[in-house]
Amino acid sequence: MKKFTLLTLILILLLSLILLRGNYIISLLYLCYVFIKTSFTQNSNILQIIDLPFIDNVSSVLLLFISLFVVVFSKSINKKLQQKINFINIVITLLLMCFLFAPIITVQHPDFQKNISVTKLLHPFSSVEYVRFKNENNPITEKDKLISLYNSVIYKPYDENIIFFDSSQTDTEFKCFQAGEEIVIDKSLLVTDGKEIKIYNKFFPLGTDEFGRDVFTRIIFGSRISLLVGFFAVLISFLLGIILAYIATQSGRLLNIVISRLTDLFLTVPAIFFVLLFLAFFGNNLISVILVLGFTGWMSLFKIAKSEMISVKQKEFFLTAKLIGLNKRELLIKEILPVIIVPVIVNLIFQFSNVILAESALSFLGLGTGNEYSSWGRMIQSGQRYLSEAWWLVIIPGLVLIITLLAINEAGRKL
């Protein structure tokens, strides 16, 4: 029996996204076509429709087709993906899929909430019925049509054209009930399926939180925050650790002692004090969290890189490279980094998992990326108040965080 490879898994996931979200992808591509057509035919400033959600959705669709093309036609990538799947590469593949294709995996805004009395604290695998109001506004200009199309494709945190309800009955008027409260709606205002009012069904695979927001959607978008913070914080730590280690080994004894003692100072003082001081001055936002975690995580890499560089300095190939006239930058990039790259990468992988855990801890304490982004730590913090009646608000993001950390640490251990 042929082994089930990572390449097969990735192809299945990519094709599943295209098949399951085909209608949404076609609508988004049509929106792009209308936008390009309108921008060339209208003199008005149509570029105002380009905002972050629009760019995010379009980029995800383009990346989806580019990824599928590269995976299918690139021989070198095919060869690298022939390894048998295991726990590590399954989890890492799913995390990367969530990071790149979050708007396609769940075509809903992570902060979407409506009719909280009906949608709040729903159990996993729950569903709620809703009706949609007719759009009576007839766009006149091409710009109005484009904005109307944009509003129907790009999902928002609130939609006034739908109404959720617990139960309903239809007589001469449409009556629906929200937590026992009766609401009467004129049937002529609602979208119909022929003669009958069309009743939609919204499914929540992982339940909802206290504001009626979809937990599954917030988990998907929360992975973006964790990976984004982890990547850039580790990048900052890498640059600081490598540069300072190189300066310490290539400079005089005095500068080496100063940098080494500074590193020891940072190691002896708990990082939480630097974090609190930094966030007190610059506030808790995405950039601040990345910077503070990057500037407080370079010390272990510095010690590893410094010890490796000291041994490399004694090697004949390094002495020969200096004699033929390579400058310091070329010595670092061409002669030192290729030799010490394995211990450096292992350290960075463990640092990556530490940063993800630290970001979740800061979000749990209310010092993370703030309320603007969904975060696993923030979800756990808000869910602890409802632990007795809504266990999924803590258990699900907690399990996702634990599985992510286990996979990343196991990858570093194997490497």
C-alpha positions as CSV (number, residue, x, y, z in Angstrom):
1,M,0.0,0.0,0.0
2,K,1.4,3.3,-1.0
3,K,2.2,5.7,1.8
4,F,0.0,8.8,2.3
5,T,2.4,11.6,1.8
6,L,2.4,15.3,2.8
7,L,2.0,16.2,-0.9
8,T,-1.3,14.2,-1.1
9,L,-2.6,15.9,2.1
10,I,-1.8,19.4,0.8
11,L,-3.4,18.7,-2.6
12,I,-6.5,17.4,-0.8
13,L,-6.8,20.4,1.4
14,L,-6.3,22.9,-1.5
15,L,-8.8,21.2,-3.8
16,S,-11.3,20.9,-0.9
17,L,-11.1,24.7,-0.4
18,I,-11.7,25.3,-4.1
19,L,-14.7,22.9,-4.2
20,L,-16.3,23.9,-0.9
21,R,-15.8,27.7,-1.4
22,G,-16.3,27.7,-5.2
23,N,-19.3,30.1,-5.1
24,Y,-17.5,32.5,-2.8
25,I,-14.3,32.4,-4.9
26,I,-16.2,33.1,-8.1
27,S,-18.1,36.0,-6.5
28,L,-14.8,37.5,-5.2
29,L,-13.2,37.1,-8.7
30,Y,-16.2,38.7,-10.2
31,L,-15.9,41.6,-7.7
32,C,-12.3,42.1,-8.8
33,Y,-13.3,42.1,-12.5
34,V,-16.1,44.7,-11.9
35,F,-13.6,46.8,-9.8
36,I,-11.0,46.8,-12.6
37,K,-13.6,47.5,-15.2
38,T,-15.2,50.3,-13.2
39,S,-11.8,51.9,-12.3
40,F,-11.0,52.2,-16.0
41,T,-14.4,53.5,-17.1
42,Q,-15.2,55.9,-14.3
43,N,-13.5,59.2,-13.6
44,S,-14.6,59.2,-9.9
45,N,-12.2,58.0,-7.2
46,I,-13.2,54.3,-7.1
47,L,-10.0,53.3,-5.3
48,Q,-11.7,54.0,-1.9
49,I,-13.2,50.5,-2.0
50,I,-9.7,49.0,-1.6
51,D,-9.4,48.4,2.1
52,L,-7.8,45.8,4.3
53,P,-10.6,43.2,4.1
54,F,-10.7,43.5,0.3
55,I,-6.9,43.0,0.0
56,D,-7.0,40.1,2.5
57,N,-9.7,38.2,0.6
58,V,-8.3,38.8,-2.8
59,S,-4.7,37.9,-1.6
60,S,-6.0,34.6,-0.1
61,V,-7.7,33.6,-3.4
62,L,-4.6,34.4,-5.4
63,L,-2.4,32.5,-3.0
64,L,-4.7,29.6,-3.2
65,F,-4.3,29.2,-6.9
66,I,-0.6,30.0,-6.8
67,S,-0.1,27.4,-4.1
68,L,-2.0,24.7,-6.1
69,F,0.0,25.6,-9.2
70,V,3.3,25.4,-7.4
71,V,2.5,22.2,-5.6
72,V,1.4,20.4,-8.8
73,F,4.0,21.6,-11.3
74,S,7.2,22.2,-9.1
75,K,9.3,19.1,-9.2
76,S,11.6,20.3,-6.4
77,I,8.7,21.0,-4.1
78,N,7.1,17.7,-5.0
79,K,10.2,15.9,-4.0
80,K,10.4,17.7,-0.6
81,L,6.8,16.9,0.1
82,Q,7.1,13.1,-0.5
83,Q,7.7,12.5,3.2
84,K,5.2,10.4,5.1
85,I,2.7,12.5,7.1
86,N,2.9,12.5,10.9
87,F,1.6,14.6,13.8
88,I,4.1,17.4,13.3
89,N,3.6,18.1,9.6
90,I,-0.2,17.7,9.8
91,V,-0.4,20.4,12.5
92,I,2.1,22.7,10.8
93,T,0.3,22.3,7.4
94,L,-3.1,23.1,9.0
95,L,-1.6,26.2,10.7
96,L,-0.1,27.5,7.5
97,M,-3.4,26.8,5.7
98,C,-5.3,28.8,8.4
99,F,-2.7,31.6,8.1
100,L,-2.8,31.9,4.3
101,F,-6.4,31.1,3.6
102,A,-8.4,32.2,6.7
103,P,-10.9,34.3,4.7
104,I,-11.7,31.3,2.5
105,I,-11.8,28.6,5.2
106,T,-14.5,30.6,7.0
107,V,-16.3,33.3,5.0
108,Q,-17.3,35.2,8.0
109,H,-15.9,38.1,10.0
110,P,-14.3,37.0,13.3
111,D,-16.2,39.7,15.2
112,F,-19.6,39.2,13.5
113,Q,-22.4,39.4,16.0
114,K,-26.1,39.9,15.7
115,N,-29.1,39.2,17.9
116,I,-27.0,38.2,20.9
117,S,-30.0,36.9,22.8
118,V,-30.4,34.1,20.3
119,T,-26.8,33.4,19.2
120,K,-24.8,33.7,22.5
121,L,-23.2,30.7,24.2
122,L,-24.4,28.1,21.7
123,H,-23.0,24.6,22.0
124,P,-20.7,23.1,19.4
125,F,-22.5,21.8,16.3
126,S,-25.5,24.2,17.0
127,S,-27.4,26.0,14.3
128,V,-29.7,29.0,14.2
129,E,-32.4,30.0,11.7
130,Y,-32.5,33.4,10.2
131,V,-34.3,35.4,7.5
132,R,-32.9,38.1,5.2
133,F,-34.4,41.4,4.3
134,K,-34.7,42.4,0.7
135,N,-32.3,45.0,-0.6
136,E,-34.6,47.8,-1.7
137,N,-31.8,50.2,-2.6
138,N,-31.3,50.2,-6.3
139,P,-27.8,51.4,-7.2
140,I,-27.8,54.1,-9.8
141,T,-24.2,54.6,-10.8
142,E,-21.5,52.1,-11.6
143,K,-19.8,53.1,-8.3
144,D,-23.0,52.4,-6.3
145,K,-23.3,49.0,-8.0
146,L,-19.7,48.2,-7.2
147,I,-20.2,49.1,-3.5
148,S,-23.4,47.0,-3.4
149,L,-21.5,44.1,-4.8
150,Y,-18.6,44.6,-2.3
151,N,-21.1,44.6,0.6
152,S,-22.6,41.3,-0.6
153,V,-19.2,39.6,-0.9
154,I,-16.9,41.0,1.8
155,Y,-18.3,40.0,5.2
156,K,-18.6,42.6,7.9
157,P,-18.8,42.5,11.7
158,Y,-22.5,43.5,11.6
159,D,-25.3,42.9,9.0
160,E,-28.5,44.8,9.4
161,N,-30.2,42.8,6.6
162,I,-30.5,39.5,8.6
163,I,-32.3,38.6,11.8
164,F,-31.8,35.4,13.8
165,F,-34.6,33.8,15.8
166,D,-35.4,30.8,17.9
167,S,-38.7,29.9,16.3
168,S,-41.2,31.4,13.8
169,Q,-44.7,31.1,12.4
170,T,-46.2,32.5,9.2
171,D,-49.8,33.7,8.9
172,T,-50.7,36.9,7.2
173,E,-47.5,38.3,8.8
174,F,-44.2,36.7,9.7
175,K,-43.7,36.2,13.4
176,C,-40.4,35.2,15.0
177,F,-39.3,34.8,18.6
178,Q,-36.1,35.9,20.2
179,A,-35.6,34.6,23.8
180,G,-39.4,34.7,24.2
181,E,-39.9,38.1,22.7
182,E,-42.2,38.2,19.7
183,I,-41.2,40.2,16.6
184,V,-43.6,40.8,13.7
185,I,-42.2,41.5,10.2
186,D,-44.1,42.4,7.0
187,K,-43.6,39.4,4.6
188,S,-43.1,41.7,1.7
189,L,-39.8,42.9,3.3
190,L,-38.2,39.5,3.4
191,V,-36.4,37.4,0.8
192,T,-38.7,34.7,-0.5
193,D,-38.2,31.3,-2.2
194,G,-41.0,31.5,-4.7
195,K,-44.1,32.2,-2.6
196,E,-42.7,31.1,0.8
197,I,-40.3,33.1,3.0
198,K,-36.8,31.7,2.6
199,I,-35.5,30.6,6.0
200,Y,-31.7,30.2,6.1
201,N,-29.7,28.2,8.6
202,K,-26.4,29.2,10.2
203,F,-24.2,26.4,11.5
204,F,-21.6,26.9,14.3
205,P,-19.3,23.9,14.3
206,L,-17.5,25.0,17.6
207,G,-20.3,27.0,19.2
208,T,-20.4,30.7,19.9
209,D,-19.1,33.0,22.7
210,E,-20.8,35.4,25.0
211,F,-21.3,37.9,22.1
212,G,-22.7,35.3,19.7
213,R,-19.4,35.2,17.7
214,D,-18.4,32.0,15.9
215,V,-15.7,30.3,17.9
216,F,-14.4,28.4,14.8
217,T,-13.9,31.6,12.9
218,R,-12.1,33.2,15.8
219,I,-9.8,30.1,16.2
220,I,-8.9,30.3,12.5
221,F,-8.1,34.1,12.6
222,G,-6.4,33.7,16.0
223,S,-3.9,31.4,14.4
224,R,-2.9,34.3,12.2
225,I,-2.1,36.5,15.2
226,S,0.0,33.7,16.9
227,L,2.0,32.9,13.8
228,L,2.5,36.5,12.8
229,V,3.7,37.6,16.2
230,G,5.9,34.4,16.4
231,F,7.5,34.9,13.0
232,F,8.4,38.6,13.4
233,A,9.4,38.3,17.1
234,V,11.7,35.4,16.2
235,L,13.1,37.4,13.2
236,I,14.0,40.3,15.5
237,S,15.6,37.9,18.0
238,F,17.6,36.2,15.2
239,L,19.0,39.5,13.9
240,L,19.9,40.8,17.4
241,G,21.4,37.5,18.6
242,I,23.5,36.9,15.4
243,I,24.7,40.5,15.0
244,L,25.6,40.9,18.7
245,A,27.4,37.5,18.8
246,Y,29.4,38.4,15.7
247,I,30.3,41.8,17.1
248,A,31.4,40.2,20.4
249,T,33.6,37.6,18.7
250,Q,35.1,39.8,16.1
251,S,35.7,42.9,18.2
252,G,38.1,43.5,21.1
253,R,38.0,42.0,24.5
254,L,36.4,45.0,26.1
255,L,33.4,45.1,23.8
256,N,33.0,41.3,24.2
257,I,32.9,41.6,28.0
258,V,30.4,44.5,27.8
259,I,28.0,42.6,25.4
260,S,28.3,39.4,27.4
261,R,27.6,41.1,30.7
262,L,24.6,42.9,29.1
263,T,23.3,39.6,28.0
264,D,23.7,38.2,31.6
265,L,21.8,41.2,32.9
266,F,18.9,40.6,30.6
267,L,18.9,36.9,31.6
268,T,18.9,37.6,35.4
269,V,16.0,40.0,35.3
270,P,12.6,38.3,34.6
271,A,11.3,39.2,31.1
272,I,7.9,40.2,32.4
273,F,9.4,43.4,33.9
274,F,10.7,44.5,30.5
275,V,7.4,43.5,28.9
276,L,5.3,45.6,31.4
277,L,7.7,48.6,31.1
278,F,7.6,48.5,27.3
279,L,3.8,48.1,27.1
280,A,3.3,50.8,29.7
281,F,5.1,53.3,27.4
282,F,3.9,52.2,24.0
283,G,0.5,50.6,24.7
284,N,-0.7,47.0,24.0
285,N,-1.0,46.7,20.2
286,L,0.2,44.2,17.6
287,I,3.5,46.1,16.9
288,S,4.3,46.6,20.5
289,V,3.8,42.9,21.3
290,I,6.1,41.9,18.4
291,L,8.8,44.3,19.4
292,V,8.8,43.5,23.1
293,L,8.8,39.7,22.6
294,G,11.6,40.1,19.9
295,F,13.8,42.3,22.1
296,T,13.4,40.0,25.2
297,G,14.2,36.7,23.4
298,W,17.6,37.1,21.8
299,M,19.8,36.2,24.8
300,S,19.8,32.4,24.4
301,L,20.5,32.6,20.7
302,F,23.4,35.0,21.4
303,K,25.1,32.5,23.7
304,I,24.7,29.6,21.3
305,A,25.8,31.7,18.3
306,K,28.8,33.2,20.2
307,S,30.1,29.8,21.3
308,E,29.7,28.4,17.7
309,M,31.4,31.5,16.2
310,I,34.4,31.2,18.5
311,S,35.0,27.6,17.3
312,V,34.5,28.6,13.6
313,K,37.1,31.4,14.0
314,Q,39.8,28.7,14.6
315,K,39.0,26.7,11.4
316,E,41.3,26.9,8.4
317,F,38.5,27.7,5.9
318,F,37.6,30.8,7.9
319,L,41.2,32.0,8.2
320,T,41.7,31.4,4.5
321,A,38.5,33.5,3.7
322,K,39.9,36.4,5.8
323,L,43.3,36.2,4.0
324,I,41.7,36.4,0.5
325,G,40.0,39.6,1.5
326,L,36.4,38.9,2.4
327,N,34.8,41.7,4.4
328,K,33.0,41.2,7.7
329,R,29.6,41.0,6.2
330,E,30.7,38.4,3.7
331,L,32.5,36.4,6.4
332,L,29.3,36.3,8.4
333,I,26.9,35.4,5.6
334,K,29.1,33.1,3.5
335,E,31.4,31.4,6.0
336,I,29.8,31.5,9.5
337,L,26.1,31.2,9.1
338,P,26.1,28.1,6.8
339,V,28.2,26.3,9.5
340,I,26.1,27.3,12.6
341,I,22.7,27.3,10.9
342,V,21.5,24.0,12.4
343,P,21.8,24.9,16.1
344,V,20.5,28.4,15.3
345,I,17.4,27.0,13.6
346,V,16.7,24.6,16.4
347,N,17.0,27.5,18.9
348,L,14.7,29.6,16.8
349,I,12.1,26.9,16.6
350,F,11.9,26.6,20.4
351,Q,11.9,30.4,20.6
352,F,9.0,30.4,18.2
353,S,6.9,28.2,20.4
354,N,7.9,30.3,23.5
355,V,6.8,33.5,21.7
356,I,3.4,32.0,20.8
357,L,2.9,31.0,24.4
358,A,4.0,34.4,25.6
359,E,1.6,36.2,23.3
360,S,-1.2,34.0,24.5
361,A,-0.3,34.7,28.1
362,L,-0.1,38.5,27.5
363,S,-3.5,38.4,25.8
364,F,-4.9,36.4,28.7
365,L,-3.6,39.1,31.1
366,G,-5.1,41.8,28.8
367,L,-1.7,43.0,27.7
368,G,-1.7,41.4,24.2
369,T,-2.8,42.7,20.8
370,G,-6.0,44.3,22.3
371,N,-9.6,43.9,21.3
372,E,-8.9,44.6,17.6
373,Y,-7.7,41.1,16.8
374,S,-9.0,37.7,17.9
375,S,-6.4,35.8,19.9
376,W,-6.3,32.4,21.5
377,G,-5.2,33.8,24.9
378,R,-7.9,36.5,24.7
379,M,-10.5,33.8,24.0
380,I,-9.4,31.7,27.0
381,Q,-9.5,34.8,29.2
382,S,-13.0,35.8,28.2
383,G,-14.3,32.2,28.4
384,Q,-13.2,31.6,32.0
385,R,-16.1,33.6,33.3
386,Y,-18.5,31.1,31.6
387,L,-16.6,27.9,32.3
388,S,-19.4,26.2,34.1
389,E,-22.0,26.8,31.3
390,A,-19.8,27.1,28.2
391,W,-16.7,24.8,28.6
392,W,-15.9,25.1,24.9
393,L,-14.8,28.7,25.2
394,V,-11.8,27.6,27.2
395,I,-11.2,24.0,26.2
396,I,-11.2,24.5,22.5
397,P,-8.7,27.4,22.2
398,G,-6.7,25.8,25.0
399,L,-6.4,22.5,23.1
400,V,-5.5,24.3,19.9
401,L,-2.7,26.2,21.7
402,I,-1.4,23.0,23.4
403,I,-1.4,21.0,20.1
404,T,0.4,23.9,18.3
405,L,3.1,24.1,21.0
406,L,3.6,20.3,21.1
407,A,4.0,20.1,17.3
408,I,6.5,23.0,17.1
409,N,8.6,21.7,20.0
410,E,8.6,18.2,18.5
411,A,9.8,19.6,15.2
412,G,12.7,21.3,17.0
413,R,13.5,18.2,19.0
414,K,13.6,16.0,15.8
415,L,15.7,18.6,13.9
